[in-house]
Amino acid sequence: EFRRVLFRSRPRARSLWRLAGRVRVPVLLVYGVRDRLVSYRMARRACAAFPDSRLLVLPEAGHVAMMEHPEAVSRGFLELLSTAGTGLRTDTRTPTSGRS
């Protein structure tokens, strides 16, 4: 029963981009260049979809960037918190050396 309710209430995939525009809190978008599931090329669309977003691109990260480079993701999140509500959009990139 729970699964039927969950899948019935889930929006169709194409409307998820529209729903992103309704998010009213700051969002940290983390993209790993080596991610084989979600291409970092989607970052531009995601940034445009969320009204208050920050972008963190990690050249050496895959799909689980927060586990692969926790320090870099933590720094990005702390910066998000420090600038929340200021209307600033930041594009944070780590050095290509892969150090976090």
Disulfide bonds with the S-S distance in Angstrom:
none
